[in-house]
């Protein structure tokens, strides 16, 4: 995504090689992971930025960060946070797949003065039209039912989790999602398996002070670090079923090639362990109780009852093409409800343990009884504006979760 932050691309190229190598060698753990999970790797989202950074020696902190149109791609996604936060304030219970609600946003460019300033530049990135790279990734995100993903950067050593944008507009403010507990788990799952990310005594990156993210376990809420509008991890969470975190893999954005072997050793276990997190929580099929037909677009609503008091998690996921759904959850007791227009909802209680580690999610199927005369089935989210290629739209899930460690820069290992 940022062309001058190259380590993530190298790690993904090596990860692809490692997975194939261990599969061919009959490695039991890797064989189980690949058999149970469809894994997508995107080594580079900004090849033009990478080329510029490489041609200039990779020494500058900003050269290569932007694409060929001088746009920061991690400020260029539709700003669904504003939709979510406005619905929260109005007590509107519409909490997922918000891309269709984008027209409700005011034009951010109509009053350029007074807009919140970006971390690097003094203007609102939402005034930049969606870039070709952003649009291509949006098509992929919206067409494949991803469950879990990671977006890789450089410049610090920390696992960053949503929300990236603050509710009040403050430059630094903890901004929790309805799934804050799960996102903290996901961030810790990477940080604690990394060789040093969660080390509380490690030195921090040079920012003119002695601060180190290691002192807080190697993780941070995005907006608590610095608030970002139009970031990819918030877009994924609010537009799809996908849970994404951002991984800052090191203090140096463009480290020398001589460090790559050590960096692979630092990140290998964390990468494998993180992909396994696509299997935490519950999964299952939603079908018509009379015909057995799979039901797509059913809402999966979760209430946490671990404490004895019901605590709704106000972020629903939906079943996809073949009626399958995946709901990431931390250990606890939950009431899970499947609902769909034209059907009676069904609720089931489940205890999630996520044990043993690196095992598949708890199976929880739903058979919905049709109403005598229900309203017509709602259309899935429209993608006409994304011009989704038919061959991409036709991809179907085989009831395995879709993990997607994403990155944005190249190299050779």
DABEL-V969162 format. One record per pair of residues at least 12 apart in sequence whose ideal C-beta (glycine too) atoms are under 10 Angstrom apart, sorted by the first residue. I is the first residue (numbers start at 0). J is the second residue. Records with the same first field share a line. If there is no record, write none. Layout:
I=J / J
//
This chain:
0=41 / 43 / 44 / 45 / 48 / 64 / 66 / 71 / 72 / 73 / 75 / 132 / 133 / 136 / 150 / 151 / 152 / 230 / 231 / 245 / 405 / 406 / 407 / 408
1=44 / 45 / 48 / 49 / 52 / 61 / 63 / 64 / 65 / 66 / 71 / 72 / 73 / 151 / 152 / 153 / 154 / 252 / 406 / 407 / 408
2=43 / 44 / 45 / 46 / 47 / 48 / 49 / 50 / 51 / 52 / 53 / 57 / 62 / 63 / 64 / 65 / 66 / 67 / 72 / 252 / 253 / 407 / 408 / 409
3=45 / 48 / 49 / 51 / 52 / 53 / 55 / 57 / 58 / 59 / 60 / 61 / 62 / 63 / 64 / 65 / 153 / 154 / 252 / 253 / 407 / 408
4=45 / 48 / 49 / 52 / 57 / 63 / 64 / 151 / 152 / 153 / 154 / 247 / 248 / 249 / 251 / 252 / 253 / 406 / 407 / 408
5=43 / 49 / 52 / 53 / 57 / 63 / 151 / 153 / 248 / 251 / 252 / 253 / 254 / 256 / 259 / 406 / 407 / 408 / 409 / 410
6=151 / 152 / 153 / 246 / 247 / 248 / 249 / 251 / 252 / 253 / 254 / 258 / 259 / 262 / 263 / 265 / 266 / 406 / 408 / 410
7=42 / 43 / 44 / 149 / 150 / 151 / 152 / 153 / 246 / 247 / 248 / 249 / 266 / 404 / 405 / 406 / 407 / 408 / 409 / 410
8=40 / 41 / 42 / 43 / 44 / 45 / 46 / 49 / 151 / 153 / 406 / 407 / 408 / 409 / 410 / 411 / 412
9=42 / 151 / 248 / 254 / 256 / 258 / 259 / 262 / 263 / 266 / 406 / 408 / 409 / 410 / 411 / 412
10=40 / 42 / 151 / 246 / 248 / 259 / 262 / 263 / 265 / 266 / 267 / 269 / 270 / 404 / 406 / 410 / 412
11=40 / 41 / 42 / 43 / 149 / 151 / 270 / 404 / 405 / 406 / 407 / 408 / 409 / 410 / 412
12=40 / 42 / 43 / 259 / 406 / 409 / 410 / 411 / 412
13=259 / 260 / 262 / 263 / 266 / 267 / 270 / 410 / 411 / 412
14=38 / 40 / 42 / 263 / 266 / 267 / 270 / 271 / 274 / 404 / 406 / 412
15=38 / 40 / 42 / 412
16=263 / 412
17=29 / 263 / 267 / 270 / 271 / 412
18=30 / 32 / 33 / 38 / 40 / 270 / 271 / 274
19=33
21=33 / 271
22=34
28=271 / 275 / 357
29=271
31=275 / 357 / 358 / 359
32=271 / 274 / 275 / 277 / 278 / 357 / 402
33=274 / 399
34=399
35=274 / 275 / 277 / 278 / 357 / 358 / 359 / 360 / 399 / 400
36=146 / 147 / 274 / 275 / 277 / 278 / 359 / 399 / 400 / 401 / 402
37=143 / 144 / 145 / 146 / 277 / 394 / 396 / 397 / 398 / 399 / 400 / 401 / 402 / 403
38=274 / 277 / 399 / 400 / 401 / 402 / 403 / 404
39=139 / 143 / 145 / 148 / 401 / 402 / 403 / 404 / 405
40=402 / 403 / 404 / 405 / 406
41=135 / 136 / 139 / 148 / 150 / 151 / 403 / 404 / 405 / 406 / 407
42=151 / 404 / 405 / 406 / 407 / 408 / 409 / 410
43=132 / 405 / 406 / 407 / 408 / 409 / 410
44=66 / 72 / 73 / 132 / 133 / 135 / 136 / 150 / 151 / 231 / 405 / 406 / 407 / 408
45=63 / 64 / 65 / 66 / 67 / 70 / 71 / 72 / 73 / 130 / 132 / 133 / 406 / 407 / 408 / 409
46=66 / 67 / 132 / 407 / 408 / 409
47=63 / 65 / 66 / 67 / 68 / 132
48=62 / 63 / 64 / 65 / 66 / 67 / 69 / 70 / 71 / 72 / 132 / 407 / 408
49=63 / 253 / 407 / 408 / 409 / 410
50=63 / 67 / 409
51=63 / 64 / 65 / 66 / 67
52=64 / 252 / 253 / 408 / 409
53=253 / 408 / 409 / 410
55=253
56=253
57=251 / 252 / 253 / 254 / 255 / 408 / 410
58=252 / 253
59=252 / 253
60=119 / 154 / 252 / 253
61=119 / 120 / 252
62=253
63=252 / 253 / 408
64=119 / 154 / 252
65=119 / 120 / 130
66=130 / 131 / 132 / 133 / 407
67=130 / 131 / 132
68=127 / 128 / 130 / 131 / 132
69=120 / 127
70=124 / 127 / 128 / 129 / 130 / 132 / 133
71=117 / 118 / 119 / 120 / 124 / 127 / 130 / 227 / 229 / 230
72=124 / 127 / 129 / 130 / 132 / 133 / 136 / 229 / 230 / 231 / 407
73=124 / 133 / 150 / 152 / 163 / 227 / 228 / 229 / 230 / 231 / 232 / 234 / 245 / 407
74=117 / 118 / 119 / 120 / 123 / 124 / 125 / 127 / 133 / 227 / 228 / 229 / 230 / 231
75=124 / 125 / 127 / 128 / 129 / 130 / 132 / 133 / 134 / 136 / 137 / 228 / 229 / 230 / 231 / 234
76=124 / 125 / 129 / 130 / 133 / 134 / 136 / 137 / 140 / 228 / 229 / 230 / 231 / 232 / 233 / 234 / 235 / 237 / 238
77=97 / 98 / 100 / 101 / 104 / 125 / 129 / 133 / 137 / 229 / 233 / 234 / 237 / 238
78=101 / 104 / 107 / 123 / 124 / 125 / 164 / 228 / 229 / 230 / 233 / 234 / 237
79=96 / 97 / 98 / 100 / 101 / 104 / 164 / 229 / 233 / 234 / 235 / 236 / 237 / 238
80=97 / 161 / 162 / 163 / 164 / 165 / 166 / 174 / 222 / 226 / 227 / 228 / 229 / 230 / 233 / 234 / 236 / 237
81=97 / 100 / 101 / 103 / 104 / 105 / 107 / 125 / 164 / 166 / 168 / 228
82=97 / 98 / 99 / 100 / 101 / 102 / 103 / 104 / 237
83=95 / 97 / 100 / 162 / 164 / 166 / 176 / 177 / 233 / 236 / 237 / 313 / 314
84=162 / 164 / 165 / 166 / 167 / 168 / 174
85=100 / 103 / 104 / 105
86=100 / 103 / 313
87=166 / 177 / 313
88=166
92=300 / 311 / 313 / 315
93=313 / 315
94=177 / 237 / 298 / 300 / 311 / 312 / 313 / 314 / 315
95=177 / 236 / 237 / 238 / 239 / 240 / 298 / 299 / 300 / 313 / 314 / 315 / 316 / 317
96=141 / 237 / 238 / 239 / 240 / 296 / 298 / 315 / 316 / 317 / 379 / 380
97=234 / 236 / 237 / 238 / 239 / 380
98=137 / 140 / 141 / 234 / 237 / 238 / 239 / 380 / 381 / 382 / 384 / 385
99=238 / 378 / 379 / 380 / 381 / 382
100=237 / 238
101=238 / 384
104=125
106=125 / 126
107=123 / 124 / 125 / 126 / 228 / 229
108=122 / 123 / 125 / 126 / 127
109=126
110=123
111=123 / 126
114=126 / 168 / 228
115=164 / 165 / 168 / 169 / 170 / 226 / 228
116=170
117=225 / 226 / 227 / 228 / 229
118=170 / 224 / 225 / 226 / 227 / 228
119=225
123=228 / 229
124=227 / 228 / 229 / 230
125=228 / 229
127=229
129=229 / 384 / 385
132=407
133=229 / 231 / 234
134=384 / 385 / 386
135=385
136=231 / 234 / 235 / 405 / 407
137=231 / 234 / 235 / 238 / 239 / 382 / 384 / 385 / 387
138=382 / 385 / 386 / 387 / 388 / 391 / 392
139=385 / 387 / 391 / 394 / 403 / 405
140=231 / 234 / 235 / 238 / 239 / 241 / 243 / 385 / 403 / 405
141=235 / 238 / 239 / 241 / 379 / 380 / 381 / 382 / 385 / 387 / 391 / 392
142=239 / 382 / 385 / 387 / 388 / 390 / 391 / 392 / 393 / 394
143=239 / 241 / 319 / 391 / 392 / 394 / 395 / 396 / 401 / 403
144=239 / 240 / 241 / 295 / 316 / 317 / 318 / 319 / 320 / 321 / 323 / 324 / 325 / 394 / 395 / 396 / 400 / 401
145=235 / 239 / 240 / 241 / 242 / 243 / 277 / 325 / 400 / 401 / 402 / 403 / 405
146=239 / 240 / 241 / 242 / 276 / 277 / 278 / 279 / 280 / 282 / 316 / 319 / 324 / 325 / 326 / 327 / 360 / 396 / 399 / 400 / 401 / 402 / 403
147=185 / 235 / 240 / 241 / 242 / 243 / 244 / 273 / 274 / 275 / 276 / 277 / 278 / 279 / 325 / 327 / 400 / 401 / 402 / 403 / 404
148=231 / 232 / 235 / 236 / 239 / 241 / 242 / 243 / 244 / 245 / 273 / 277 / 401 / 402 / 403 / 404 / 405
149=185 / 186 / 189 / 232 / 242 / 243 / 244 / 245 / 246 / 269 / 270 / 273 / 274 / 276 / 402 / 403 / 404 / 405 / 406
150=230 / 231 / 232 / 235 / 243 / 244 / 245 / 246 / 403 / 404 / 405 / 406 / 407
151=245 / 246 / 247 / 248 / 266 / 270 / 404 / 405 / 406 / 407 / 408
152=245 / 246 / 247 / 248 / 249 / 252 / 406 / 407 / 408
153=246 / 247 / 248 / 249 / 250 / 251 / 252 / 253 / 254 / 408
154=204 / 206 / 247 / 248 / 249 / 250 / 251 / 252
155=196 / 203 / 204 / 206 / 211 / 212 / 219 / 224 / 247 / 248 / 249 / 250 / 252
156=190 / 193 / 195 / 196 / 197 / 198 / 201 / 202 / 203 / 204 / 211 / 212 / 213 / 217 / 246 / 247 / 248 / 249 / 250 / 265
157=186 / 189 / 190 / 193 / 196 / 197 / 203 / 204 / 211 / 212 / 213 / 215 / 216 / 217 / 218 / 219 / 224 / 245 / 246 / 247 / 248
158=182 / 183 / 185 / 186 / 187 / 188 / 189 / 190 / 191 / 193 / 196 / 197 / 212 / 216 / 217 / 218 / 219 / 244 / 245 / 246 / 247 / 248 / 269 / 273
159=182 / 186 / 212 / 218 / 219 / 220 / 221 / 222 / 223 / 224 / 227 / 230 / 232 / 244 / 245 / 246 / 247
160=175 / 176 / 178 / 179 / 181 / 182 / 183 / 184 / 185 / 186 / 187 / 189 / 218 / 219 / 220 / 221 / 223 / 232 / 236 / 242 / 243 / 244 / 245
161=174 / 175 / 176 / 178 / 179 / 182 / 186 / 220 / 221 / 222 / 230 / 232 / 233 / 234 / 235 / 236 / 237 / 242 / 243 / 244 / 245
162=174 / 175 / 176 / 179 / 182 / 220 / 221 / 222 / 223 / 226 / 227 / 230 / 232 / 233 / 236 / 237
163=220 / 221 / 222 / 223 / 224 / 225 / 226 / 227 / 228 / 229 / 230 / 231 / 232 / 233 / 234 / 236 / 245
164=221 / 222 / 226 / 227 / 228 / 229 / 230 / 233
165=220 / 221 / 222 / 223 / 225 / 226 / 227 / 228
166=222 / 226
167=222 / 226
168=226 / 228
169=222 / 223 / 226
170=222 / 225 / 226
171=220 / 222 / 223 / 224 / 225 / 226
172=220 / 222 / 223 / 225 / 226
173=219 / 220 / 221 / 222 / 223 / 224
174=220 / 221 / 222 / 223 / 226 / 233
175=220 / 222 / 223
176=220 / 233 / 236 / 237 / 242 / 312 / 313 / 314
177=236 / 301 / 310 / 311 / 312 / 313 / 314 / 315
178=236 / 242 / 301 / 312 / 313 / 314 / 326 / 327 / 328 / 329
179=220 / 312
180=303 / 312 / 328 / 329 / 331
181=242 / 276 / 279 / 280 / 312 / 314 / 326 / 327 / 328 / 329
182=218 / 220 / 221 / 232 / 236 / 242 / 243 / 244 / 327 / 329
183=216 / 218 / 220 / 244 / 329
184=218 / 276 / 279 / 327 / 328 / 329 / 330 / 353
185=218 / 242 / 243 / 244 / 273 / 276 / 277 / 279 / 327 / 329
186=216 / 217 / 218 / 219 / 220 / 244 / 245 / 246 / 273
187=216 / 217 / 218
188=218 / 244 / 269 / 272 / 273 / 275 / 276 / 279 / 356
189=217 / 218 / 244 / 246 / 248 / 266 / 268 / 269 / 270 / 272 / 273 / 276
190=212 / 213 / 215 / 216 / 217 / 218 / 219 / 244 / 246 / 269 / 273
191=216 / 217 / 218 / 268 / 269 / 272
192=266 / 267 / 268 / 269 / 270 / 271 / 272 / 273
193=217 / 246 / 248 / 265 / 266 / 267 / 268 / 269 / 270 / 272 / 273
194=261 / 262 / 264 / 265 / 266 / 267 / 268 / 269
195=213 / 217 / 249 / 265
196=212 / 213 / 216 / 217 / 218 / 246 / 247 / 248 / 249 / 265 / 266 / 269
197=212 / 213 / 215 / 216 / 217 / 218 / 269
198=211 / 213 / 214 / 216 / 217
199=211 / 212 / 213 / 214 / 215 / 216 / 217
200=213 / 214
201=213 / 214 / 217
202=250
203=250
204=247 / 249 / 250 / 251
205=250
206=250
212=224 / 247
217=247
218=244
219=245 / 247
221=233 / 244 / 245
224=245 / 247
227=245
230=243 / 245
231=243 / 245 / 405 / 407
232=244 / 245 / 405
233=245
235=403 / 405
236=314
237=314
238=380
239=316 / 317 / 319 / 380
240=299 / 314 / 315 / 316 / 317 / 318 / 319 / 324 / 325 / 326 / 327 / 401
241=316 / 325 / 327 / 401 / 402 / 403
242=276 / 277 / 279 / 280 / 314 / 316 / 325 / 326 / 327
243=403 / 404 / 405
244=273 / 276
245=405
246=266 / 269 / 270 / 273 / 404 / 405 / 406
248=262 / 265 / 266 / 269 / 406
249=262 / 265 / 266
252=408
253=408 / 410
254=410
256=410 / 411 / 412
259=410 / 411 / 412
260=412
262=412
263=412
270=404
271=357
272=356 / 357
273=402 / 404
274=357 / 400 / 402 / 403 / 404
275=353 / 356 / 357 / 358 / 359 / 402
276=327 / 353 / 357 / 400 / 402
277=325 / 327 / 359 / 360 / 399 / 400 / 401 / 402 / 403
278=325 / 327 / 353 / 356 / 357 / 358 / 359 / 360 / 361 / 399 / 400 / 402
279=325 / 326 / 327 / 328 / 329 / 330 / 351 / 352 / 353 / 356 / 358 / 359 / 360 / 361 / 400
280=301 / 316 / 325 / 326 / 327 / 328 / 329 / 330 / 333 / 335 / 349 / 351 / 353 / 360 / 361 / 363 / 400
281=299 / 301 / 324 / 325 / 326 / 327 / 328 / 333 / 335 / 347 / 349 / 351 / 360 / 361 / 362 / 363 / 364
282=323 / 324 / 325 / 326 / 327 / 359 / 360 / 361 / 362 / 363 / 364 / 398 / 399 / 400
283=299 / 318 / 322 / 323 / 324 / 325 / 326 / 335 / 337 / 347 / 349 / 360 / 361 / 362 / 363 / 364 / 365 / 398
284=297 / 318 / 321 / 322 / 323 / 324 / 337 / 362 / 363 / 364 / 365 / 366 / 398
285=297 / 298 / 299 / 317 / 318 / 319 / 321 / 322 / 323 / 324 / 337 / 338 / 339 / 342 / 345 / 364 / 365 / 366 / 367
286=318 / 321 / 322 / 337 / 364 / 365 / 366 / 367
287=322 / 339 / 341 / 342 / 366 / 367 / 368 / 369
288=342 / 343 / 345 / 365 / 366 / 367 / 368 / 369
289=366 / 367 / 368 / 369
290=369
291=322 / 366
292=322
293=318 / 319 / 320 / 321 / 322 / 323 / 398
294=318 / 321 / 322 / 324 / 337 / 339 / 341 / 342 / 365 / 366 / 367 / 369 / 376
295=317 / 318 / 319 / 320 / 321 / 322 / 323 / 324 / 339 / 376 / 379
296=317 / 318 / 319 / 320 / 322 / 339 / 340 / 376 / 377 / 378 / 379 / 380
297=315 / 316 / 317 / 318 / 319 / 322 / 324 / 336 / 337 / 338 / 339 / 340 / 342 / 344 / 345 / 365 / 367
298=315 / 316 / 317 / 318 / 324 / 336 / 337 / 338 / 339 / 340 / 344
299=315 / 316 / 317 / 318 / 324 / 325 / 326 / 335 / 336 / 337 / 338 / 363 / 365
300=312 / 313 / 314 / 315 / 316 / 326 / 334 / 335 / 336 / 337 / 338 / 344 / 346
301=313 / 314 / 315 / 316 / 326 / 328 / 333 / 334 / 335 / 336 / 349
302=332 / 333 / 334 / 335 / 336 / 346 / 348
303=328 / 329 / 331 / 332 / 333 / 334 / 351
304=331 / 332 / 333 / 334 / 348 / 350
305=329 / 330 / 331 / 332 / 333 / 350 / 351
306=331 / 332
307=332
309=333 / 334
310=331 / 333
311=334
312=326 / 328 / 333 / 335
314=326
315=336 / 337 / 338
317=337 / 339 / 379 / 380
318=337 / 339 / 365
319=379 / 395 / 396 / 398 / 401
320=379 / 393 / 394 / 395 / 396 / 397 / 398
321=395 / 396 / 397 / 398
322=337 / 339 / 364 / 365 / 367 / 396 / 398
323=364 / 396 / 397 / 398 / 399 / 400
324=337 / 363 / 364 / 365
325=360 / 396 / 398 / 399 / 400 / 401
326=349 / 351 / 360 / 361 / 363
327=351 / 353 / 360 / 400
328=349 / 351 / 353 / 360 / 361
329=351 / 353
330=350 / 351 / 352 / 353 / 354
331=349 / 350 / 351 / 352 / 353
332=348 / 349 / 350 / 351
333=347 / 348 / 349 / 350 / 351 / 361 / 363
334=346 / 347 / 348 / 349
335=347 / 348 / 349 / 351 / 361 / 363 / 365
336=365
337=363 / 364 / 365 / 366 / 367
338=365 / 367
339=365 / 367 / 369 / 373 / 376 / 377
340=370 / 373 / 374 / 375 / 376 / 377
341=367 / 369 / 370 / 371 / 372 / 373 / 374 / 375 / 376 / 377
342=365 / 366 / 367 / 368 / 369 / 370 / 373 / 376
343=367 / 368 / 369 / 370 / 373
344=365 / 367 / 368
345=364 / 365 / 366 / 367 / 368
346=365
347=363 / 364 / 365
348=363
349=361 / 362 / 363
351=363
359=399 / 400
360=400
//
